[in-house]
Structures are given as C-alpha cells and as structure tokens.
Amino acid sequence: MTSQEWLLRVFASRYRWLSALAAIVLCAVLAIGVGFLLSEVGPLLAGAGVVALFMGIWMLQDIEVAYVSVIGVVCLLPFASFPFDLGFTPTFLDAALGILFLVWLLQIAGGTDDNPVTTPLGGPVLAFILVAVGAFVFGLRHVPLALGFLQTYLRRFAEMMLSVALFFVVVNTVRSEERLRRVLLALLVGSFVSALLGVALYIVADQISRDLVIQALSALGRIGYPTGPGVLRYIRENPELPLRATSTSVDPNVLGSLLNVSLAITLPQLFVQRPLMRRRYLIPMLGVMAICLGLTMSRGSMVGLGAALVIMATLRYRKIWILLGGALVLMLLLPQTQALVSHFLEGFMVEDLATQMRMGEYRDALKLIRRYPVLGVGFAGSPDVDTYIGVANLYLLMAETVGLVGLTSFLVVIGTLLVRFWRTRELAEGTELEAYWWGLHAGLVGALMGGVFDHYFFNLDFHHSVTLFWLVVGLATAATELIHRQSTHGSSIEPS
C-alpha cells in the first residue's frame, strides 16, 4: 500500500472517529507550521511562503507552470531571495529553475521524454559550457582562500551554467506550437506588468512623492532587495538630473535589457492574422512597454531594439519602418523626450561622464585580455593589482573571464544560430510560426547589439538576465525545429 492510498483510507474510513482524528492531527500540524512562520517572518512572508509551497507543487505537475514561474521571477522579482540561510541564501530564480530542471528530469526518468532533441546548436553550447568550466577552474589559482568567498563564487558560477543549460531543457520540452505560444505569452505579460510598474512608480516619484516610492521599493528589502534612497536611480546618479525608471529591476539598464528583448519578440505580432492576443490589448501593452523603455534612459537597450527592428523591417515586415519613423519624430519633437535626446547626443559625442568611463573600461579590458588571452582570468577577479574584471561590453567581459577561446565558442553558437535563421527564412514564410520565429531571432539581435554597450547577459551578478538570454536562444532554436518538422511532416506532431 502506498502512502497516498494509506492516507485516503484513513480519511475515508467508515469509522468517523478515525477520520475526525486524522483531520484534527493534520489541522494541528498545519496550524503549528503556519504559527511558526507568522511568529518568525510575519504575516506577509508567511502568506508568500504558503503560496510558494502550493506553486511548487503545481509546478511539479505541469512544466508550463514551471516556465511561467521562471519567466515571472525574471520579469518581476529578479533579485528576490528567500529569508533564510541554507549555508547560502537561495533566490526565487534558483528555486524556479531547479523545479523546471527537476520536472524535465522526471519526465526523462518516467519515459515521457524518451526521444531527446538534438540540434546543430547543442554541440557548440556544450563546448561553451565546458570552456567556461575550464576558465572557472583556471581562475581558482588566484581566488582568495576564504571559505565564504569560495562558496559564493561557486554558487554564482553554478547559477550561470544552469542558465546556459536551460537551452537543452527548452529545445526538449517546447515541441509544439501551442506550448511555444503560451511561453511567449507569459513573457509578454510578465514584461508588460514590469513595464506598467515601472511607469507607475516613475510617475508617482516624479509628480507626487519620491519618499512614497522609496518606501514602497524598500519594502522588498525583506526578500533581498536594496533599501533606502538609493532605490531611485538618476542619470549619472545625480538627483539633480532626470529620474530613470527601474520597476522592480533595481537598475534601469537591466529593465531596459528586458524590454529590448521582449519588445523585439512581440512587435511582429502586430502584422499577423492570429497574434498572441487581441490587438485591442496588444497595442496598449506594447505602448506601455515602449514608454517604459524610454523612461529607463537605457541607450544601449534602445540601440539594440532599433537594430533588431531595422533588420526585421528590411527583411520581412516593411510596416515597421512606419513605427520607427513615427517613434523618431516623436522623440525629436516632444518636449518630454528632450532629456532623452540630449542623453543620446552626449553619449555619441563622448561628452558625458558615463561614456568617458566606458572608454576607460574598454582600454583596461583590452590590457587584461592581452595578458591572459586564452582562458581569461575566470570570474572571481584579476590576479594583477593594476587590472580588474568589469566592463560595459558583453564581448569584452566574456574575453576577460573565459578568454578568446570562450568568446570564440560563444560566437560559434551565435553564428550557427544565425546561419540556420538565414537558411530557414523561406520555410518560415506563411506559416503560423513565422511571427514567433522572426520575433525570437530579432530579440536575440537586440540582446547582442545591446551587449556592445552593456554586460548583463553574461554576468554573475545578473543571473536573471543570463537566464532570459538562453531562454530566448532555446525558444528560437525550438521554433526553427518546429518549422523544419512541419515542412517534413506537414504539421506539428509533438504533444503540447
């Protein structure tokens, strides 16, 4: 008799006293547990803990719920951590990703996923992971021997590799058009809610009360967020200069990178007969996301999105040129956007302090790369006192940490993906998957172009951004596989 059958027999017993006793014992255990949580962490976190428990159980039963949970954390609570210590402080994203991987492994063990998907990207992604592990081990030579530092260093590196390995989960579990659609819908809704919060908090801080917004954002301090006046961000961190939107992403450039990717993915939905949702909802949602991106003042993210849209407008969706032209005219003419225009011009002319500091970072990064060109210096820090790890450029940061070998392996992944994109574009034309497929590849172009000016998609401090990037790589590959399968079999034959 299994434990589940035994419990059912007890609660369904013909002896009412036995059923009543079992119910009383169960209620007592639950009451003691809830009472302990209330006394230790307060009603808000206790309630959140109960909700998280039920969400965890639900995620174990449905992998799509696990995907929605991962996306929800990435979009809305990217820096949240649990209020307890297990030798380290687990984050919400650690838990969500862990359950997603567990569900996939249980499907493999149970025989429901006994036909693994292999793609031309699988080998390069695996090679990239192995090179990164080699660079990590190589970098241990100059890591401080303090146990706490080593634990933190190892955990954060493991989180990054888990996010890269997410690629394999996605291509093996997103095998139908409907599942791809639902995952992308979750990303759209999560990004919209984050943008809506960002716009609302910006308006309140700018027009009503900055102290009120500081108090609201500081309430997240109980789950690992920063607190105090520093939760509000300004251009060059100067309160005399324009405020920047952050939502719950802490850093305006982090929020910008999310909106860069999600806007590029979603905009093609405006030009298809069957979009992710009705246009009367889709258009205002995209409008809020675009406004929030402008309020972040994130130049790198805007340039990345612009590059993605130019490519889509040139190769497929001509009407995007109208959107780009209208956005440019509004940005140049509206009084509310003149601060953004000035911010852009200062960057292009290398007149502002932030751009000048980036130029210095680039020179220092090249110095470090010349000294350690093969596998870099790892992720913990530079062995030389006159150099450091840290540069606002995805590719230079990668060369610093995993060397030119690691950077080359990453570029092979991206090159393979783009070659497959080019070869598949005729097969995609006219299919139900076309807009999803174009949007996902445009999102990657936006991320890669934004990476010229920012470093969030390969940085131990921004686990959620790394997760977002490799989620989109996996979804783009899954969409390509679906298109090839449809061209061969005439339909998507995998269950959703």
C-alpha positions as a printed Julia matrix, in Angstrom:
496×3 Matrix{Float64}:
   0.0    0.0     0.0
   1.41   3.39   -0.97
   1.44   6.37    1.38
  -1.18   8.09   -0.76
  -3.51   5.06   -0.6
  -3.0    4.81    3.17
  -3.94   8.48    3.66
  -7.03   8.1     1.51
  -8.09   5.04    3.52
  -7.65   6.9     6.79
  -9.61   9.96    5.72
 -12.33   7.86    4.05
 -12.57   5.39    6.92
 -16.04   4.12    7.9
 -15.05   4.87   11.49
 -15.9    8.54   11.8
 -13.76   8.98   14.88
 -10.68   7.87   12.91
 -11.39  10.32   10.07
 -12.05  13.09   12.57
  -8.84  12.33   14.49
  -6.8   12.34   11.29
  -8.32  15.66   10.25
  -7.59  17.16   13.68
  -3.97  15.99   13.59
  -3.49  17.38   10.07
  -5.04  20.73   11.04
  -2.87  20.88   14.16
   0.29  20.27   12.16
  -0.68  22.93    9.62
  -1.63  25.37   12.4
   1.7   24.86   14.17
   3.59  25.36   10.91
   1.68  28.5     9.98
   2.0   29.84   13.52
   5.74  29.32   13.43
   6.01  31.15   10.13
   3.87  34.03   11.41
   6.0   34.44   14.52
   9.31  34.17   12.69
   8.82  36.13    9.48
   5.48  37.95    9.79
   2.14  37.54    8.01
   3.23  38.83    4.6
   6.17  36.48    4.18
   4.24  33.61    5.81
   1.47  34.03    3.26
   4.01  34.24    0.47
   5.63  31.05    1.76
   2.34  29.14    1.68
   1.64  30.41   -1.84
   5.17  29.42   -2.91
   4.62  25.92   -1.47
   1.46  25.39   -3.49
   3.1   26.91   -6.57
   5.99  24.47   -6.19
   3.59  21.52   -6.05
   1.72  22.84   -9.1
   4.99  23.35  -11.0
   5.94  19.72  -10.35
   2.71  18.65  -12.02
   2.89  20.91  -15.08
   6.09  22.02  -16.79
   4.34  25.02  -18.35
   3.62  26.35  -14.86
   7.35  25.97  -14.18
   8.11  28.03  -17.29
   5.63  30.71  -16.25
   7.21  30.82  -12.78
  10.73  31.23  -14.19
   9.56  34.0   -16.52
   7.57  35.68  -13.75
  10.62  35.81  -11.48
  12.88  37.06  -14.31
  10.44  39.87  -15.14
   9.06  40.88  -11.74
  11.32  39.72   -8.88
  14.73  39.11  -10.48
  16.76  39.81   -7.31
  14.41  38.21   -4.77
  15.86  35.7    -2.29
  14.34  33.61    0.48
  14.57  34.98    4.05
  16.56  32.01    5.38
  20.05  30.58    5.08
  20.97  27.07    3.9
  24.68  27.73    4.05
  23.79  30.15    1.23
  20.72  32.25    0.58
  18.67  30.67   -2.22
  16.95  33.0    -4.65
  13.48  32.74   -6.13
  15.06  32.13   -9.51
  17.21  29.29   -8.12
  14.05  27.58   -6.88
  12.06  28.13  -10.08
  14.88  26.92  -12.34
  15.59  23.98  -10.04
  11.98  22.81  -10.25
  11.94  23.28  -14.04
  15.02  21.09  -14.41
  13.59  18.56  -11.94
  10.33  18.25  -13.9
  12.29  17.67  -17.1
  14.47  15.02  -15.45
  11.38  13.31  -14.01
   9.86  13.22  -17.49
  13.03  11.56  -18.79
  13.07   9.08  -15.89
   9.37   8.34  -16.37
   9.79   7.65  -20.06
   7.55  10.53  -21.2
  10.54  12.25  -22.81
  12.5    9.31  -24.22
  13.23  10.95  -27.59
  15.75  13.72  -26.88
  16.03  16.53  -29.42
  19.45  17.11  -30.91
  20.14  20.31  -32.83
  23.19  21.78  -34.58
  23.48  24.22  -31.66
  23.73  21.52  -28.99
  27.41  20.77  -29.57
  28.55  24.43  -29.6
  26.52  25.22  -26.47
  28.04  22.24  -24.67
  31.5   23.32  -25.81
  30.86  26.81  -24.47
  29.85  25.36  -21.09
  32.99  23.2   -20.95
  35.26  26.14  -21.81
  33.57  28.26  -19.14
  34.09  25.47  -16.58
  37.75  25.28  -17.62
  38.14  29.03  -17.18
  36.45  28.8   -13.79
  38.86  26.09  -12.63
  41.81  28.0   -14.08
  40.7   31.12  -12.2
  40.74  29.27   -8.86
  44.51  29.77   -8.78
  44.12  33.37   -7.71
  40.85  33.18   -5.73
  41.1   34.16   -2.05
  41.01  31.11    0.21
  38.21  32.46    2.44
  35.53  29.77    2.63
  32.62  32.22    2.38
  34.02  33.8    -0.75
  34.62  30.42   -2.38
  31.05  29.3    -1.62
  29.59  32.47   -3.11
  31.86  32.28   -6.14
  30.98  28.64   -6.81
  27.23  29.14   -6.31
  27.0   32.1    -8.64
  29.03  30.34  -11.33
  26.8   27.26  -10.99
  23.74  29.52  -11.41
  25.17  30.91  -14.64
  25.91  27.44  -16.03
  22.4   26.31  -15.04
  21.01  29.19  -17.08
  23.13  28.26  -20.1
  22.0   24.63  -19.76
  18.41  25.89  -19.86
  18.88  25.79  -23.64
  18.7   21.97  -23.55
  15.55  21.97  -21.42
  13.79  24.35  -23.79
  14.58  22.52  -27.04
  13.49  19.22  -25.47
  10.24  20.41  -23.9
   8.93  23.13  -26.23
   7.98  20.82  -29.09
   4.6   22.21  -30.14
   3.32  25.47  -31.49
   0.81  25.82  -28.65
   3.42  25.45  -25.94
   5.69  27.95  -27.7
   2.75  30.34  -27.91
   1.95  30.02  -24.2
   5.57  30.54  -23.13
   5.83  33.67  -25.3
   2.51  34.92  -23.93
   3.91  34.56  -20.41
   6.98  36.58  -21.42
   4.78  39.3   -22.94
   2.54  39.56  -19.87
   5.48  39.49  -17.45
   7.32  42.21  -19.37
   4.16  44.32  -19.59
   3.48  44.09  -15.85
   7.09  45.04  -15.13
   6.81  47.99  -17.52
   3.48  49.08  -16.03
   5.01  49.06  -12.55
   7.99  50.99  -13.87
   5.81  53.7   -15.45
   3.54  53.94  -12.4
   6.43  54.23   -9.93
   8.14  56.78  -12.18
   5.01  58.98  -12.33
   4.49  58.81   -8.57
   8.15  59.61   -7.86
   8.32  62.39  -10.43
   4.95  64.04   -9.81
   3.72  63.09   -6.34
   6.21  61.82   -3.75
   9.66  60.28   -4.1
   9.56  59.22   -0.45
   6.46  57.13   -1.15
   8.23  55.24   -3.93
  11.34  54.8    -1.79
   9.18  53.33    0.96
   7.36  51.01   -1.47
  10.54  49.68   -3.09
  12.32  49.4     0.25
   9.58  47.02    1.4
  11.22  44.46   -0.9
  14.25  44.57    1.38
  12.82  41.59    3.28
  13.45  39.44    0.23
  16.95  40.65   -0.53
  16.36  43.92   -2.37
  18.26  47.15   -1.62
  16.6   49.75    0.58
  16.8   53.48    1.16
  17.08  56.47   -1.18
  19.4   54.54   -3.5
  16.44  52.6    -4.89
  15.71  55.65   -7.06
  18.09  55.98   -9.97
  19.07  59.07  -11.95
  21.25  59.89  -14.91
  24.86  59.72  -13.66
  23.4   59.01  -10.19
  22.77  62.73   -9.78
  19.36  63.6    -8.21
  19.52  66.97  -10.0
  19.35  65.16  -13.35
  16.33  63.27  -14.8
  14.92  60.27  -12.96
  15.16  56.82  -14.6
  12.54  54.05  -14.44
  13.58  50.83  -12.7
  10.34  48.97  -11.81
  11.49  46.05   -9.59
  14.7   45.52  -11.61
  16.89  47.73   -9.35
  18.95  49.02  -12.3
  17.35  50.96  -15.2
  19.67  49.32  -17.73
  18.59  45.87  -16.5
  14.95  46.84  -17.03
  15.9   48.26  -20.42
  17.54  44.99  -21.48
  14.36  43.06  -20.6
  12.16  45.45  -22.59
  14.62  45.49  -25.5
  14.27  41.72  -25.9
  10.55  41.42  -25.18
   9.55  44.29  -27.48
  11.58  42.85  -30.36
   9.98  39.44  -29.81
   6.42  40.78  -29.64
   6.26  43.54  -32.29
   5.83  41.15  -35.26
   2.53  40.09  -33.68
   1.04  43.35  -34.92
   1.29  42.14  -38.52
  -0.23  38.65  -38.39
  -3.81  37.4   -38.53
  -3.57  35.44  -35.28
  -1.48  37.41  -32.77
  -0.69  36.27  -29.25
  -3.7   38.25  -28.01
  -6.3   40.58  -29.45
  -4.84  43.78  -30.85
  -7.01  45.98  -28.64
  -4.98  44.61  -25.72
  -1.69  44.04  -27.53
  -1.25  47.59  -28.84
  -1.61  49.4   -25.48
   0.6   46.81  -23.79
   3.35  47.39  -26.34
   2.84  51.14  -25.93
   3.38  50.93  -22.17
   6.5   48.8   -22.69
   7.9   51.29  -25.22
   7.2   54.24  -22.89
   8.88  52.45  -20.01
  11.92  51.68  -22.17
  12.18  55.41  -22.92
  11.91  56.24  -19.22
  14.82  53.92  -18.39
  17.08  56.19  -20.49
  18.96  52.99  -21.39
  20.79  53.95  -24.58
  22.3   50.54  -25.19
  18.91  48.81  -24.99
  17.31  51.34  -27.32
  20.09  50.94  -29.86
  19.74  47.16  -29.6
  15.98  47.32  -30.16
  16.45  49.77  -33.03
  18.91  47.43  -34.76
  16.53  44.47  -34.35
  13.62  46.44  -35.8
  15.67  47.75  -38.74
  16.63  44.18  -39.66
  13.02  42.98  -39.44
  11.77  45.98  -41.41
  14.37  45.42  -44.12
  13.95  41.66  -44.48
  10.29  40.99  -43.7
   7.86  43.42  -42.02
   8.02  46.67  -44.02
   5.39  48.38  -41.86
   7.93  48.51  -39.01
   9.57  51.39  -40.91
   6.42  53.42  -40.16
   6.74  52.67  -36.44
  10.43  53.55  -36.45
   9.82  56.8   -38.31
   6.97  57.79  -36.01
   8.98  56.99  -32.9
  11.93  59.04  -34.17
   9.74  62.05  -34.99
   8.03  61.94  -31.58
  11.35  61.63  -29.79
  12.76  64.66  -31.63
   9.68  66.89  -31.27
   8.04  66.12  -27.93
   9.2   68.35  -25.04
   9.07  65.34  -22.68
  11.71  63.48  -24.69
  14.32  66.21  -24.99
  16.23  64.95  -21.94
  16.49  61.55  -23.65
  17.68  63.15  -26.9
  20.34  65.12  -25.01
  21.38  61.95  -23.19
  21.86  60.19  -26.54
  23.79  63.06  -28.09
  26.15  63.27  -25.1
  26.83  59.56  -25.43
  27.54  59.68  -29.15
  29.83  62.69  -28.72
  31.55  61.06  -25.69
  30.78  64.15  -23.61
  29.1   62.62  -20.54
  31.0   61.03  -17.67
  29.38  57.6   -18.09
  30.56  57.29  -21.71
  34.06  58.52  -20.83
  34.25  55.93  -18.05
  33.24  53.24  -20.52
  36.06  54.24  -22.82
  38.44  53.8   -19.91
  36.9   50.4   -19.13
  37.44  49.29  -22.73
  41.14  50.21  -22.59
  41.6   48.41  -19.26
  39.74  45.34  -20.57
  41.99  45.11  -23.61
  45.04  45.32  -21.34
  43.75  42.38  -19.28
  42.85  40.34  -22.37
  46.33  40.83  -23.84
  47.86  39.41  -20.67
  45.52  36.4   -20.4
  44.22  35.76  -23.92
  43.49  32.01  -23.92
  41.14  31.23  -21.0
  40.95  34.63  -19.36
  41.19  35.03  -15.6
  37.97  33.33  -14.5
  35.13  35.07  -12.7
  36.45  35.95   -9.24
  38.83  38.78  -10.04
  42.04  39.75  -11.77
  45.34  38.37  -10.45
  47.04  41.73  -11.17
  46.58  44.79   -9.0
  46.53  47.15  -11.97
  43.66  45.39  -13.79
  40.12  44.35  -12.86
  37.14  42.41  -14.2
  34.29  44.65  -15.24
  33.44  46.35  -18.5
  30.17  47.52  -20.02
  30.53  45.28  -23.04
  29.3   41.7   -23.28
  32.09  40.54  -25.58
  34.99  42.16  -23.75
  33.67  40.83  -20.43
  33.45  37.37  -21.93
  37.03  37.62  -23.23
  38.18  38.76  -19.78
  36.56  35.86  -17.94
  36.65  32.9   -20.36
  39.3   34.16  -22.76
  39.34  34.32  -26.52
  38.64  30.57  -26.62
  35.42  31.09  -24.68
  34.43  34.14  -26.72
  35.05  32.16  -29.92
  32.9   29.27  -28.71
  30.09  31.72  -27.89
  30.36  33.32  -31.32
  30.18  29.84  -32.88
  26.87  29.3   -31.05
  25.53  32.62  -32.33
  26.94  32.1   -35.81
  25.33  28.65  -36.05
  22.01  30.08  -34.93
  22.14  32.92  -37.47
  23.14  30.61  -40.33
  20.15  28.4   -39.52
  17.99  31.52  -39.38
  19.05  32.56  -42.88
  18.54  29.09  -44.31
  15.11  28.68  -42.71
  13.55  32.02  -43.61
  11.87  30.7   -46.79
  10.43  27.7   -44.93
   9.07  30.02  -42.22
   7.27  32.31  -44.64
   3.49  31.96  -44.47
   3.47  29.53  -41.52
   1.68  30.07  -38.19
   5.09  30.12  -36.54
   6.56  32.85  -38.73
   5.92  35.83  -36.42
   7.16  33.91  -33.36
  10.26  32.79  -35.25
  11.12  36.28  -36.54
  10.44  37.87  -33.16
  12.66  35.45  -31.25
  15.58  35.96  -33.61
  15.02  39.73  -33.52
  15.08  39.56  -29.71
  18.47  37.88  -29.87
  19.75  40.52  -32.29
  18.55  43.2   -29.87
  20.34  41.47  -26.98
  23.55  41.02  -28.97
  23.58  44.63  -30.17
  22.73  45.88  -26.68
  25.64  43.78  -25.45
  28.03  46.14  -27.23
  27.12  48.72  -24.56
  26.1   46.53  -21.58
  27.18  43.31  -19.9
  24.05  41.89  -18.26
  23.65  38.78  -20.43
  26.96  37.33  -19.2
  27.47  38.49  -15.65
  27.41  36.58  -12.37
  25.6   39.48  -10.71
  22.64  39.29  -13.11
  21.57  35.66  -13.08
  18.1   36.51  -14.4
  19.47  38.32  -17.47
  21.65  35.31  -18.35
  18.54  33.14  -17.9
  16.49  35.37  -20.21
  19.15  35.27  -22.93
  19.5   31.48  -23.02
  15.73  31.02  -22.72
  15.35  33.05  -25.92
  18.19  31.13  -27.62
  16.38  27.9   -26.75
  12.99  29.19  -27.91
  14.43  30.46  -31.21
  16.02  27.05  -31.8
  12.79  25.28  -30.82
  10.84  27.45  -33.29
  13.31  26.57  -36.06
  12.97  22.88  -35.24
   9.17  23.15  -35.38
   9.32  24.82  -38.79
  11.6   22.1   -40.16
   9.35  19.42  -38.68
   6.27  21.0   -40.23
   7.94  21.23  -43.62
   8.74  17.49  -43.38
   5.54  16.14  -41.82
   3.05  18.88  -42.66
   2.14  19.61  -39.03
   3.47  19.81  -35.52
   3.15  16.2   -34.38
   4.54  16.53  -30.85
   2.05  16.75  -27.95
   1.75  20.09  -26.21
